[in-house]
Amino acid sequence: MGCKQEPENSASPDHNQKSEHHQHTDHDHAHLISVSDNSDIELEFLSSDKHSRLELNVLNSKTHKPFAIDAKKIQATFQTADQEIPVSLLPAPRTDDPNQMTSQFVIPFADLPQQLKLLNEFQVTFQVELNGKSVTGKLDHRNDHQHHHE
């Protein structure tokens, strides 16, 4: 799956701004995504080469620290030019997440549908159940690294 860029050398983004940003680390390629109707959380979507999986981290939108939620899965729908591909990311609790809650959801690369593995351009919509309410976040991913987040 796309997003193989070297780390950016630009200054770190101002986390107090409302605009979303795109950050890269040496091993992971991360994208911060705002969610609808909820200013308390944001999502961090990344392709982890180190762990051979896609990860979706739920973060506190103010502190940018992990924010554990009570959810059994997060549904992702990848849209390409000609198809929609649903994928479920399952809980992978961090050691400091409260019991029965998690701030991290994953799917191993090996479990991804074959048609997703070679994509360079896609839109993905994440659906999260939070306090009995469904919220969504979207990422428009292009391997030109000019990502568009909603």
N, CA, C and O atoms as a DFTB+ gen file, in Angstrom:
600 C
 N C O
     1  1       0.853      -1.163       0.000
     2  2       0.000       0.000       0.000
     3  2       0.902       1.231       0.000
     4  3       1.958       1.210       0.633
     5  1       0.527       2.270      -0.673
     6  2       1.360       3.447      -0.933
     7  2       1.909       4.137       0.297
     8  3       1.873       3.600       1.404
     9  1       2.417       5.336       0.079
    10  2       2.943       6.226       1.111
    11  2       4.335       5.833       1.546
    12  3       4.565       5.555       2.723
    13  1       5.265       5.808       0.610
    14  2       6.653       5.486       0.902
    15  2       7.508       6.724       0.691
    16  3       8.230       6.817      -0.301
    17  1       7.433       7.663       1.603
    18  2       8.171       8.917       1.479
    19  2       9.156       9.038       2.617
    20  3       8.891       8.585       3.730
    21  1      10.301       9.653       2.335
    22  2      11.273       9.913       3.381
    23  2      10.699      10.947       4.346
    24  3       9.788      11.687       3.975
    25  1      11.208      11.015       5.569
    26  2      10.705      12.005       6.525
    27  2      10.885      13.419       5.982
    28  3      11.865      13.732       5.306
    29  1       9.908      14.256       6.302
    30  2       9.986      15.640       5.875
    31  2      10.941      16.391       6.774
    32  3      11.039      16.092       7.964
    33  1      11.652      17.369       6.218
    34  2      12.593      18.157       7.001
    35  2      12.007      19.478       7.455
    36  3      12.707      20.278       8.076
    37  1      10.757      19.726       7.166
    38  2      10.139      20.991       7.542
    39  2       9.879      21.030       9.041
    40  3       9.913      20.005       9.722
    41  1       9.622      22.214       9.533
    42  2       9.342      22.395      10.961
    43  2       8.072      21.653      11.332
    44  3       7.206      21.430      10.486
    45  1       7.960      21.270      12.604
    46  2       6.750      20.564      13.012
    47  2       5.546      21.474      12.945
    48  3       5.642      22.682      13.165
    49  1       4.400      20.867      12.634
    50  2       3.189      21.659      12.517
    51  2       2.742      22.188      13.868
    52  3       3.037      21.594      14.905
    53  1       2.040      23.290      13.854
    54  2       1.472      23.876      15.063
    55  2       0.206      23.108      15.400
    56  3      -0.781      23.185      14.668
    57  1       0.225      22.364      16.508
    58  2      -0.919      21.529      16.856
    59  2      -2.126      22.337      17.302
    60  3      -3.204      21.765      17.468
    61  1      -1.994      23.625      17.502
    62  2      -3.137      24.447      17.891
    63  2      -3.936      24.931      16.697
    64  3      -5.027      25.477      16.866
    65  1      -3.419      24.744      15.501
    66  2      -4.161      25.154      14.316
    67  2      -5.223      24.120      14.002
    68  3      -5.063      22.944      14.328
    69  1      -6.318      24.555      13.366
    70  2      -7.394      23.651      13.000
    71  2      -7.041      22.798      11.784
    72  3      -7.615      21.724      11.609
    73  1      -6.123      23.243      10.951
    74  2      -5.813      22.485       9.742
    75  2      -5.135      21.178      10.109
    76  3      -4.374      21.102      11.073
    77  1      -5.423      20.161       9.331
    78  2      -4.820      18.863       9.570
    79  2      -3.424      18.877       8.986
    80  3      -3.099      19.707       8.138
    81  1      -2.607      17.956       9.444
    82  2      -1.252      17.892       8.944
    83  2      -0.880      16.460       8.636
    84  3      -1.581      15.518       9.003
    85  1       0.218      16.324       7.967
    86  2       0.706      15.045       7.503
    87  2       2.117      14.922       8.030
    88  3       2.951      15.788       7.764
    89  1       2.400      13.885       8.758
    90  2       3.727      13.746       9.304
    91  2       4.281      12.378       8.951
    92  3       3.530      11.418       8.780
    93  1       5.564      12.297       8.847
    94  2       6.229      11.034       8.565
    95  2       7.299      10.805       9.613
    96  3       7.925      11.750      10.092
    97  1       7.505       9.541       9.967
    98  2       8.617       9.164      10.813
    99  2       9.475       8.194      10.011
   100  3       9.122       7.842       8.886
   101  1      10.579       7.767      10.568
   102  2      11.484       6.896       9.824
   103  2      10.836       5.581       9.406
   104  3      11.152       5.058       8.337
   105  1       9.943       5.038      10.217
   106  2       9.395       3.716       9.920
   107  2       7.921       3.730       9.560
   108  3       7.446       2.823       8.875
   109  1       7.209       4.714       9.996
   110  2       5.768       4.736       9.789
   111  2       5.373       5.965       8.993
   112  3       6.068       6.981       9.018
   113  1       4.262       5.870       8.290
   114  2       3.763       6.946       7.446
   115  2       2.381       7.305       7.982
   116  3       1.409       6.595       7.725
   117  1       2.294       8.411       8.730
   118  2       1.085       8.727       9.483
   119  2       0.327       9.908       8.899
   120  3       0.911      10.814       8.304
   121  1      -0.992       9.875       9.086
   122  2      -1.887      10.940       8.645
   123  2      -2.861      11.224       9.779
   124  3      -3.520      10.304      10.264
   125  1      -2.966      12.480      10.213
   126  2      -3.953      12.856      11.225
   127  2      -5.241      13.241      10.523
   128  3      -5.231      13.950       9.517
   129  1      -6.353      12.762      11.068
   130  2      -7.657      12.942      10.443
   131  2      -8.640      13.456      11.486
   132  3      -8.786      12.863      12.554
   133  1      -9.316      14.562      11.174
   134  2     -10.383      15.069      12.040
   135  2     -11.617      14.194      11.858
   136  3     -11.825      13.604      10.798
   137  1     -12.426      14.121      12.897
   138  2     -13.669      13.352      12.792
   139  2     -14.865      14.285      12.875
   140  3     -14.795      15.365      13.461
   141  1     -15.965      13.844      12.275
   142  2     -17.185      14.635      12.263
   143  2     -17.795      14.712      13.662
   144  3     -17.727      13.756      14.434
   145  1     -18.375      15.831      13.970
   146  2     -19.173      15.992      15.184
   147  2     -18.446      15.649      16.483
   148  3     -19.097      15.313      17.472
   149  1     -17.135      15.724      16.508
   150  2     -16.449      15.412      17.752
   151  2     -15.112      16.123      17.792
   152  3     -14.201      15.789      17.035
   153  1     -14.994      17.099      18.672
   154  2     -13.729      17.822      18.781
   155  2     -12.806      17.188      19.814
   156  3     -11.679      17.647      19.998
   157  1     -13.277      16.123      20.500
   158  2     -12.470      15.503      21.550
   159  2     -11.435      14.524      21.013
   160  3     -10.406      14.306      21.653
   161  1     -11.692      13.924      19.835
   162  2     -10.750      12.946      19.307
   163  2     -10.340      13.300      17.880
   164  3     -11.010      14.061      17.182
   165  1      -9.222      12.722      17.480
   166  2      -8.783      12.726      16.089
   167  2      -8.215      11.336      15.833
   168  3      -7.902      10.603      16.771
   169  1      -8.085      10.982      14.579
   170  2      -7.579       9.671      14.221
   171  2      -6.205       9.813      13.575
   172  3      -5.951      10.761      12.831
   173  1      -5.337       8.875      13.864
   174  2      -4.029       8.822      13.232
   175  2      -3.967       7.498      12.471
   176  3      -3.969       6.423      13.070
   177  1      -3.912       7.594      11.150
   178  2      -3.871       6.423      10.283
   179  2      -2.445       6.243       9.810
   180  3      -1.831       7.181       9.304
   181  1      -1.909       5.025       9.975
   182  2      -0.553       4.815       9.518
   183  2      -0.330       3.414       8.990
   184  3      -0.985       2.449       9.384
   185  1       0.611       3.350       8.092
   186  2       1.074       2.099       7.525
   187  2       2.388       1.787       8.231
   188  3       3.398       2.448       7.991
   189  1       2.373       0.788       9.093
   190  2       3.549       0.472       9.897
   191  2       4.366      -0.631       9.230
   192  3       4.000      -1.806       9.271
   193  1       5.465      -0.236       8.621
   194  2       6.367      -1.221       8.028
   195  2       6.986      -2.085       9.127
   196  3       7.186      -3.286       8.950
   197  1       7.283      -1.460      10.256
   198  2       7.917      -2.149      11.382
   199  2       7.063      -3.316      11.889
   200  3       7.587      -4.383      12.210
   201  1       5.723      -3.101      11.960
   202  2       4.822      -4.131      12.478
   203  2       4.021      -4.834      11.377
   204  3       3.182      -5.683      11.679
   205  1       4.267      -4.495      10.113
   206  2       3.580      -5.104       8.965
   207  2       2.065      -5.052       9.108
   208  3       1.375      -6.064       8.985
   209  1       1.558      -3.831       9.376
   210  2       0.115      -3.683       9.544
   211  2      -0.301      -2.242       9.310
   212  3       0.518      -1.323       9.326
   213  1      -1.601      -2.072       9.091
   214  2      -2.208      -0.746       9.107
   215  2      -2.683      -0.512      10.524
   216  3      -3.208      -1.421      11.166
   217  1      -2.499       0.711      11.017
   218  2      -2.919       1.050      12.371
   219  2      -3.794       2.293      12.330
   220  3      -3.572       3.203      11.531
   221  1      -4.776       2.313      13.193
   222  2      -5.585       3.503      13.395
   223  2      -5.559       3.787      14.890
   224  3      -6.058       3.001      15.696
   225  1      -4.972       4.920      15.244
   226  2      -4.877       5.325      16.646
   227  2      -5.905       6.403      16.927
   228  3      -6.064       7.342      16.147
   229  1      -6.595       6.266      18.034
   230  2      -7.545       7.278      18.488
   231  2      -6.774       8.174      19.457
   232  3      -6.203       7.702      20.440
   233  1      -6.771       9.477      19.160
   234  2      -6.007      10.429      19.959
   235  2      -6.898      11.513      20.538
   236  3      -7.922      11.864      19.952
   237  1      -6.509      12.040      21.684
   238  2      -7.151      13.220      22.240
   239  2      -6.781      14.383      21.322
   240  3      -5.596      14.627      21.090
   241  1      -7.757      15.093      20.803
   242  2      -7.470      16.139      19.813
   243  2      -6.720      17.340      20.400
   244  3      -6.123      18.119      19.657
   245  1      -6.747      17.491      21.712
   246  2      -6.034      18.618      22.328
   247  2      -4.608      18.257      22.716
   248  3      -3.687      19.045      22.504
   249  1      -4.421      17.060      23.288
   250  2      -3.092      16.658      23.767
   251  2      -2.340      15.801      22.754
   252  3      -1.119      15.669      22.841
   253  1      -3.055      15.219      21.797
   254  2      -2.494      14.310      20.789
   255  2      -1.924      13.042      21.418
   256  3      -1.045      12.395      20.849
   257  1      -2.435      12.697      22.593
   258  2      -2.050      11.466      23.283
   259  2      -3.131      10.412      23.036
   260  3      -4.263      10.763      22.702
   261  1      -2.800       9.115      23.196
   262  2      -3.791       8.059      22.999
   263  2      -5.047       8.293      23.844
   264  3      -4.964       8.715      24.997
   265  1      -6.213       8.010      23.249
   266  2      -7.513       8.208      23.876
   267  2      -8.291       6.899      23.721
   268  3      -8.816       6.606      22.647
   269  1      -8.362       6.118      24.799
   270  2      -9.003       4.798      24.744
   271  2     -10.523       4.930      24.651
   272  3     -11.135       5.758      25.325
   273  1     -11.110       4.093      23.800
   274  2     -12.564       4.067      23.624
   275  2     -13.064       2.633      23.796
   276  3     -12.293       1.676      23.720
   277  1     -14.361       2.509      24.027
   278  2     -14.994       1.202      24.162
   279  2     -15.596       0.840      22.801
   280  3     -16.754       1.160      22.530
   281  1     -14.821       0.180      21.956
   282  2     -15.292      -0.218      20.626
   283  2     -14.690      -1.578      20.284
   284  3     -13.536      -1.858      20.607
   285  1     -15.480      -2.411      19.632
   286  2     -15.027      -3.753      19.257
   287  2     -14.295      -3.759      17.922
   288  3     -13.541      -4.686      17.628
   289  1     -14.516      -2.720      17.109
   290  2     -13.829      -2.595      15.830
   291  2     -14.058      -1.185      15.293
   292  3     -14.927      -0.454      15.767
   293  1     -13.260      -0.825      14.297
   294  2     -13.504       0.392      13.534
   295  2     -13.622      -0.033      12.079
   296  3     -12.751      -0.715      11.537
   297  1     -14.695       0.377      11.474
   298  2     -14.943       0.022      10.078
   299  2     -14.277       1.047       9.163
   300  3     -14.455       2.252       9.336
   301  1     -13.509       0.559       8.189
   302  2     -12.891       1.414       7.174
   303  2     -13.436       0.989       5.818
   304  3     -13.533      -0.202       5.523
   305  1     -13.788       1.960       5.005
   306  2     -14.220       1.673       3.646
   307  2     -13.289       2.403       2.696
   308  3     -13.259       3.633       2.654
   309  1     -12.530       1.625       1.932
   310  2     -11.615       2.179       0.942
   311  2     -12.373       2.332      -0.368
   312  3     -12.994       1.384      -0.849
   313  1     -12.320       3.536      -0.945
   314  2     -12.974       3.782      -2.228
   315  2     -11.901       4.037      -3.273
   316  3     -11.008       4.863      -3.083
   317  1     -12.006       3.312      -4.378
   318  2     -11.121       3.534      -5.517
   319  2     -11.998       4.050      -6.652
   320  3     -13.189       4.293      -6.459
   321  1     -11.421       4.214      -7.810
   322  2     -12.180       4.724      -8.953
   323  2     -13.379       3.841      -9.282
   324  3     -14.399       4.342      -9.755
   325  1     -13.274       2.535      -9.039
   326  2     -14.350       1.641      -9.475
   327  2     -14.897       0.684      -8.420
   328  3     -15.706      -0.184      -8.746
   329  1     -14.474       0.820      -7.160
   330  2     -15.005      -0.105      -6.152
   331  2     -14.894       0.443      -4.741
   332  3     -14.122       1.361      -4.463
   333  1     -15.697      -0.156      -3.849
   334  2     -15.614       0.121      -2.418
   335  2     -15.193      -1.171      -1.730
   336  3     -15.750      -2.237      -1.991
   337  1     -14.199      -1.063      -0.845
   338  2     -13.653      -2.246      -0.197
   339  2     -13.722      -2.044       1.317
   340  3     -12.969      -1.243       1.871
   341  1     -14.636      -2.778       1.997
   342  2     -14.741      -2.638       3.457
   343  2     -13.673      -3.464       4.176
   344  3     -13.341      -4.577       3.768
   345  1     -13.152      -2.890       5.247
   346  2     -12.130      -3.553       6.066
   347  2     -12.431      -3.224       7.523
   348  3     -12.787      -2.090       7.844
   349  1     -12.291      -4.208       8.403
   350  2     -12.455      -3.974       9.842
   351  2     -11.100      -3.952      10.519
   352  3     -10.291      -4.863      10.345
   353  1     -10.858      -2.900      11.295
   354  2      -9.653      -2.823      12.119
   355  2     -10.054      -3.239      13.528
   356  3     -11.026      -2.728      14.084
   357  1      -9.301      -4.166      14.095
   358  2      -9.660      -4.745      15.390
   359  2      -8.807      -4.167      16.516
   360  3      -7.696      -3.693      16.279
   361  1      -9.333      -4.208      17.748
   362  2      -8.610      -3.634      18.890
   363  2      -7.240      -4.275      19.099
   364  3      -7.076      -5.489      18.977
   365  1      -6.271      -3.433      19.414
   366  2      -4.927      -3.869      19.803
   367  2      -4.515      -2.965      20.960
   368  3      -3.694      -2.063      20.795
   369  1      -5.102      -3.220      22.149
   370  2      -4.880      -2.314      23.288
   371  2      -3.411      -2.107      23.609
   372  3      -2.599      -3.030      23.542
   373  1      -3.095      -0.872      23.959
   374  2      -1.757      -0.537      24.455
   375  2      -1.694      -0.970      25.925
   376  3      -2.729      -1.167      26.562
   377  1      -0.509      -1.112      26.444
   378  2      -0.362      -1.568      27.826
   379  2      -0.983      -0.597      28.824
   380  3      -1.408      -1.012      29.903
   381  1      -1.042       0.698      28.480
   382  2      -1.611       1.669      29.420
   383  2      -3.078       2.001      29.142
   384  3      -3.639       2.879      29.797
   385  1      -3.717       1.308      28.172
   386  2      -5.157       1.513      27.948
   387  2      -5.945       0.882      29.098
   388  3      -5.561      -0.169      29.611
   389  1      -7.055       1.527      29.506
   390  2      -7.900       0.943      30.560
   391  2      -8.472      -0.410      30.120
   392  3      -8.604      -0.681      28.926
   393  1      -8.805      -1.247      31.094
   394  2      -9.379      -2.560      30.825
   395  2     -10.639      -2.438      29.963
   396  3     -11.465      -1.553      30.184
   397  1     -10.777      -3.324      28.993
   398  2     -11.932      -3.371      28.085
   399  2     -12.026      -2.169      27.143
   400  3     -13.063      -1.970      26.510
   401  1     -10.970      -1.368      27.037
   402  2     -10.953      -0.214      26.137
   403  2      -9.648      -0.230      25.354
   404  3      -8.686      -0.885      25.753
   405  1      -9.619       0.489      24.243
   406  2      -8.395       0.566      23.459
   407  2      -8.311       1.890      22.718
   408  3      -9.325       2.516      22.407
   409  1      -7.083       2.298      22.443
   410  2      -6.851       3.503      21.654
   411  2      -6.221       3.150      20.304
   412  3      -5.905       4.035      19.509
   413  1      -6.041       1.848      20.054
   414  2      -5.387       1.428      18.819
   415  2      -6.149       0.273      18.170
   416  3      -6.560      -0.677      18.837
   417  1      -6.325       0.381      16.848
   418  2      -7.009      -0.636      16.058
   419  2      -6.113      -0.981      14.878
   420  3      -5.488      -0.097      14.291
   421  1      -6.047      -2.270      14.525
   422  2      -5.082      -2.695      13.508
   423  2      -5.678      -3.736      12.550
   424  3      -6.682      -4.384      12.843
   425  1      -5.020      -3.865      11.402
   426  2      -5.221      -4.992      10.501
   427  2      -3.853      -5.326       9.903
   428  3      -3.198      -4.455       9.329
   429  1      -3.421      -6.586      10.035
   430  2      -2.133      -6.970       9.453
   431  2      -2.169      -6.848       7.925
   432  3      -3.204      -7.081       7.301
   433  1      -1.033      -6.481       7.336
   434  2      -0.956      -6.399       5.878
   435  2      -1.441      -7.698       5.240
   436  3      -2.116      -7.669       4.211
   437  1      -1.099      -8.845       5.848
   438  2      -1.468     -10.149       5.288
   439  2      -2.983     -10.339       5.209
   440  3      -3.462     -11.115       4.381
   441  1      -3.744      -9.643       6.055
   442  2      -5.207      -9.785       6.077
   443  2      -5.921      -8.794       5.160
   444  3      -7.143      -8.854       5.021
   445  1      -5.179      -7.890       4.538
   446  2      -5.804      -6.915       3.634
   447  2      -6.249      -7.599       2.352
   448  3      -5.566      -8.495       1.855
   449  1      -7.388      -7.184       1.813
   450  2      -7.785      -7.708       0.504
   451  2      -6.688      -7.398      -0.522
   452  3      -6.073      -6.333      -0.483
   453  1      -6.454      -8.339      -1.434
   454  2      -5.376      -8.213      -2.410
   455  2      -5.435      -6.906      -3.193
   456  3      -4.399      -6.295      -3.453
   457  1      -6.651      -6.467      -3.574
   458  2      -6.772      -5.265      -4.400
   459  2      -6.323      -3.997      -3.671
   460  3      -6.077      -2.981      -4.321
   461  1      -6.209      -4.026      -2.332
   462  2      -5.738      -2.861      -1.585
   463  2      -4.212      -2.773      -1.529
   464  3      -3.660      -1.688      -1.344
   465  1      -3.547      -3.880      -1.683
   466  2      -2.104      -3.917      -1.441
   467  2      -1.284      -3.096      -2.426
   468  3      -0.173      -2.681      -2.095
   469  1      -1.797      -2.852      -3.617
   470  2      -1.027      -2.124      -4.620
   471  2      -1.554      -0.724      -4.887
   472  3      -1.080      -0.046      -5.799
   473  1      -2.529      -0.287      -4.101
   474  2      -3.130       1.016      -4.345
   475  2      -2.189       2.165      -3.988
   476  3      -1.537       2.144      -2.944
   477  1      -2.127       3.155      -4.855
   478  2      -1.413       4.390      -4.564
   479  2      -2.381       5.533      -4.310
   480  3      -2.046       6.489      -3.611
   481  1      -3.583       5.438      -4.874
   482  2      -4.597       6.477      -4.688
   483  2      -5.885       5.833      -4.205
   484  3      -6.370       4.861      -4.784
   485  1      -6.431       6.396      -3.125
   486  2      -7.689       5.904      -2.590
   487  2      -8.249       6.944      -1.636
   488  3      -7.543       7.841      -1.177
   489  1      -9.528       6.801      -1.351
   490  2     -10.148       7.554      -0.270
   491  2     -10.594       6.512       0.737
   492  3     -11.116       5.461       0.367
   493  1     -10.389       6.804       2.001
   494  2     -10.833       5.877       3.036
   495  2     -11.686       6.651       4.034
   496  3     -11.346       7.759       4.450
   497  1     -12.801       6.032       4.404
   498  2     -13.701       6.595       5.405
   499  2     -13.693       5.667       6.611
   500  3     -13.916       4.464       6.479
   501  1     -13.437       6.228       7.782
   502  2     -13.451       5.465       9.025
   503  2     -14.729       5.780       9.778
   504  3     -15.113       6.942       9.910
   505  1     -15.386       4.738      10.271
   506  2     -16.592       4.921      11.065
   507  2     -16.310       4.416      12.475
   508  3     -15.933       3.260      12.672
   509  1     -16.498       5.304      13.457
   510  2     -16.193       5.005      14.857
   511  2     -17.456       5.202      15.690
   512  3     -18.135       6.221      15.572
   513  1     -17.764       4.217      16.534
   514  2     -18.870       4.361      17.483
   515  2     -18.291       4.934      18.765
   516  3     -17.428       4.324      19.396
   517  1     -18.776       6.123      19.149
   518  2     -18.250       6.810      20.318
   519  2     -19.402       7.305      21.171
   520  3     -20.172       8.168      20.749
   521  1     -19.520       6.759      22.367
   522  2     -20.603       7.129      23.289
   523  2     -21.967       6.990      22.627
   524  3     -22.819       7.870      22.754
   525  1     -22.168       5.889      21.925
   526  2     -23.454       5.618      21.293
   527  2     -23.724       6.418      20.030
   528  3     -24.829       6.370      19.490
   529  1     -22.735       7.145      19.559
   530  2     -22.903       7.992      18.374
   531  2     -21.867       7.599      17.327
   532  3     -20.708       7.347      17.657
   533  1     -22.284       7.547      16.072
   534  2     -21.362       7.206      14.997
   535  2     -20.705       8.474      14.450
   536  3     -21.394       9.414      14.054
   537  1     -19.365       8.496      14.432
   538  2     -18.623       9.621      13.864
   539  2     -17.731       9.085      12.747
   540  3     -17.340       7.918      12.760
   541  1     -17.415       9.946      11.784
   542  2     -16.602       9.511      10.658
   543  2     -15.425      10.452      10.435
   544  3     -15.457      11.625      10.807
   545  1     -14.400       9.908       9.824
   546  2     -13.243      10.680       9.386
   547  2     -12.850      10.178       8.012
   548  3     -12.992       8.991       7.716
   549  1     -12.352      11.081       7.164
   550  2     -11.996      10.699       5.795
   551  2     -10.574      11.130       5.469
   552  3     -10.087      12.158       5.939
   553  1      -9.927      10.311       4.650
   554  2      -8.599      10.607       4.122
   555  2      -8.615      10.354       2.629
   556  3      -9.013       9.280       2.177
   557  1      -8.186      11.335       1.870
   558  2      -8.022      11.196       0.425
   559  2      -6.529      11.037       0.189
   560  3      -5.782      12.012       0.267
   561  1      -6.087       9.821      -0.097
   562  2      -4.658       9.519      -0.203
   563  2      -4.217       9.416      -1.652
   564  3      -4.775       8.655      -2.443
   565  1      -3.203      10.200      -1.976
   566  2      -2.551      10.129      -3.288
   567  2      -1.067      10.008      -3.033
   568  3      -0.539      10.660      -2.132
   569  1      -0.397       9.203      -3.794
   570  2       1.032       9.044      -3.560
   571  2       1.861      10.221      -4.027
   572  3       3.089      10.139      -4.047
   573  1       1.207      11.336      -4.409
   574  2       1.959      12.560      -4.673
   575  2       2.255      13.286      -3.365
   576  3       2.921      14.321      -3.364
   577  1       1.760      12.744      -2.250
   578  2       1.959      13.266      -0.904
   579  2       1.374      14.638      -0.696
   580  3       1.880      15.437       0.091
   581  1       0.299      14.901      -1.413
   582  2      -0.503      16.086      -1.131
   583  2      -1.865      15.571      -0.707
   584  3      -2.835      15.621      -1.464
   585  1      -1.914      15.074       0.523
   586  2      -3.093      14.416       1.059
   587  2      -4.153      15.438       1.422
   588  3      -3.852      16.578       1.774
   589  1      -5.396      15.004       1.328
   590  2      -6.514      15.881       1.657
   591  2      -7.334      15.193       2.731
   592  3      -7.839      14.089       2.526
   593  1      -7.467      15.844       3.876
   594  2      -8.164      15.260       5.031
   595  2      -9.435      16.055       5.285
   596  3      -9.474      17.272       5.105
   597  1     -10.476      15.341       5.709
   598  2     -11.727      16.010       6.116
   599  2     -11.985      15.737       7.562
   600  3     -12.984      16.204       8.109
